[in-house]
Amino acid sequence: MEAHRIDITETVPASRKLQEADARALLANASTLIVAKGKQVSQFAVSGSASADAVGAMLGPTGNLRAPLLRVGTTLLVGFNETVFAVALG
């Protein structure tokens, strides 16, 4: 993050498990969701209420929010993909 001069405004420890309700709350203020699972990248347009597919993509097999999660403006980035991060963080 330092290489891109990004200020981290909030850090949530791994011991605090974020789940479906937290995912929906994050999506309430987003316009785009990009989820990376390895080389697979999915993009969702978010308008108003979050679709079940978008929320499901944000959650891992345990039902907890996947990490890392970044909010860049009104875009949420979930999971890690170097190419997606490079584009989003410019």
Order of alpha helices (4+ residues) and beta strands (2+ residues): alpha-beta-beta-alpha-beta-beta-alpha
